[in-house]
């Protein structure tokens, strides 16, 4: 079954008056959220009333309620609903809504309410995003004097949904040509971005403030980290030396050195 946010279809007197779904929820912060579907039907249609909820274009419902019977939670919602929740005193509306207990990121997606009778049906859908902010975020600028370039690097871990990352410098000027890589872990994303800047522009960059912006789509969530380029503050060979003889290299250092090492190998193979 395919549906899109805001879509409404139907015949007969069945009508969905409003669909109330929280658009953005932060992972792990809410004890429960309510997805409500208020509708109107004629008295002669009540006998055949069935309310169903669907998730992210799945063909099978994740919730079903027939008046005067117990509601059923299915699929991704099994064990995650308060089935005693009542949205209305009307016997033909009381179990129309979902009360989801402690919503998590896997519940992000489109939610559709379908109200059907023997004579017709109505449907309406909307999106809910359960997002997870980064667990850590860092930004560094590393200079390689011998190679004549600097590497601007930024990374963030365990973000959901798939984030966007952008570099800026001095007064909100966006840095072009940034390379971005993603890795997925347990339903979340690690993101690494870097930009290698060659020596032809180094002299004009002294004291430049670089900023890394992490943004989560469909939300207003934005985080920034910044750093200042000071020539001679750190060289690639010094960074590499820090890892020599160590039993383990930290995740942060690995993220920092990988793009630099790749570029260094390519650079010297051409000179």
N, C-alpha and C positions, 0 to 999 in steps of 0.2 A: 504494500500500500504506500503510495507516494503522497506526501502533503507538504505544504510550505506555510511558513508563518503568515497568519492573517487570512488564510484561505477559508471561505465559508461556502458550503454547498447545502442544498436541501430542497425538499418539496413538502407539500402539505402544510399544516399549521405548526410543525415543530420549528422552534427558533432558539438559537443561542443568543442570549441577551448580552452576555459579557464573559470573557475568558481572562481570569486573573492569575498570572504566573509571574513570579519574581524573575526579572531578567538577568540579574547578576547576584551570585551568592559566593562568598569567600569560603573556600574549603575548610571544614573543621571549626567553623565559628557559629553555626546555627544548630540549636537543639532540634528544630523542625522547620519545615517550610510548607505552605499550603498552596496547592494548585486548584483553583476553583473554576467551575463551569456552570454558570447560572443560565437556565433555559426556561422556555415557556412551551406548554403543550395544551391542547384542548382536552376537556374531560373525557371525551369519547376515545381518546388515544392512550389513556393512562394504562389500560390493561396490557398493552404490548410494549411498555417502556423498557428499554435497556440502555444503560450508560456504560460506555467503554472509553478507556484511555489508551493511546498508542504512543510509542516512543521511537523517534528517529527513523521513520519510514519502515518500521518493522511490520510484517504482514499480520502478526498475531497481537492481540491486545495484552497490555501489562496489568490491566485492571478491568473488572467487570462487576456491575451491580444491577440486579433486578429487584425492584421494590418488593418488600416483604420477604426478602431472602438475604443471606449474609453476603457481603461483598467478597470478591476473590482477588488476591494479588498474584501476579504471574511474572515469570521471566526476571528481568532486572529489578523489579520491585518486590519480589518475594521476600518476606521477612523484613521489609524496610518501611512498611506502612503501619500507622495506627488505624486499624480497621474499625475501631469504636468511634472514630471522629464523626461528628454530625455537623454538616454545614447549614442545615435548615430544619425547621420544625415540621415542615410539610413532608408527609410520608413518601411522596413521590419525588422529593428533592434532597432528602437528608443525607444520603451517601454519595452525592454527586462529586464531591471533592476528594483530593488526595492530600493526606498529611504525611509527608515523607520525613522519617526520623534521621537526623544527622546526615544530610545530603553530602555526597562526595563527588569527585570529579567525573566518575563514570556516568553520572546522571546528566551531564551536559548534552544538550541537543534539542531537537524540536519535540514538543509535546502536543498531541492532538486529542481533543475531546470529541467524542461522537455520541450523539443522542439519537436513538432510533425508536420507531414504533412500527406497528403493522402497516401504517399508511405512508411513512416516509422517514427521513433522517436529516440531521444537520451536523456539520462538522466545523471546527475552528481550531487553529494551531498557533503556537507561539514558541519562541526559543527561550530556554533557560541555560545560562552558563554558570557552572560551578568551577571557579578558577582557583588555582594554587599559585601563590607568589613564589619567587625564588627562595631557595634555602640559603644561597650565598651568591654574591656578585662582586667581581673585581675588575679593575682596569689598570693597565700598565703601559708605559712607553719605554721600550728598550732600544738603545742606540748601539749600532755596530760601526765603529769608526773605520776599521779596515775596509769593510764592505761599502761604507758610505751610504748607509740607510738607517732609518729607524722603523721599528715595528710597533704599531699601536694595536694593543690587544685588549679584548674584553670578553668576559664569560659569565654565565649565570647557570645555576643548576636547579633541576627538579621543578620546572615551570609548566603550568597547564592553563589553557590550551597552548598550542605551538606559538611561541612569542615572536615579536619583531624586534630587531636590534639595529640601531642607527648611531652613527658617529657624527659629532658636531665639533667645530672649533671656532673660537672667537666670535661672539655675537651671533650664535645660532646658525652659522654657515655649515651646511651638511657636507660631510666628507664623501666624495664619490668613490665608486669602485671597491667597496668593502666586501670582503669574502666572509660568508656566513656558513657555518656548519652546524648540523643538528645531530644529536644522538638521543634515542628514546630509551627510557628506563622505567619499567613498571607503570606505564601509562602517563609518564611525565617526560619533559624534554630538558636536556642540557644543550645550551647554545654557546657557541664560540664564534667571535667575529674578530677579524684582523685586517689591517691595512698597512702595507709596506710602502714607505715614502722614501724615494731615492735622494741622493745627495744634492741634486740640482735645486732642491727646494729647502734644504736644511738651514741655510743661513737666515732665511726669512721666518723660520719657525721658532727661534729662540724665545723662551718664555710663553709659548703658545699653550693655552688651556684647551685640552681635549676633553670632550664629554661623551659618555656612552649612555644611550637611552634604551631601556628595556620597556616594551609596551605589550600588553596582553590584549589581543583582538576581542572585540565585542564588549570590552569593559573600559572604564576610565583609569585603570591601573597603569601607572607609569613610575619607573624608578630610574634614577640617574647616578652615575659615578663619574668623577672627573680626576684628571691628573695634569701636571704641568711638564712640558718638555724642557729639560735643562741639559744641554750638551755635556757629555762626560759623566753623567750621573750613574750610568750603568752600561757596560759593554756586553755584547753577546758572549765573548770568551770568558768574562768574569762570571756570567750567569751559568755557563756550562761548567766552569770550574767548581761552582758551588755544589753540583750534583755528583762530582767525581769522588768515589770512595764512600759515598753514603749508601747505607743498606737499602733505602727506599727513596724514591723521588716523589714528592708530594703531588697531589692532583693539580694544584694551582701552578706549580712549576712546569709540569708536563703540558698543560694547556698553553702556557706562555712560550715554551721553547719549540713546540711542534711547528707552528707556522713559520717561525724564524728559521729553524733548521731547514725546512723545505725550501724556503726562498734562498738561503745561503748556498745550498748545494746547486741550485739552478743558476745562481748568479756567477759563481766561480767556475762552473762548467763552460760558461760563455766567455770568460776572460782569460 
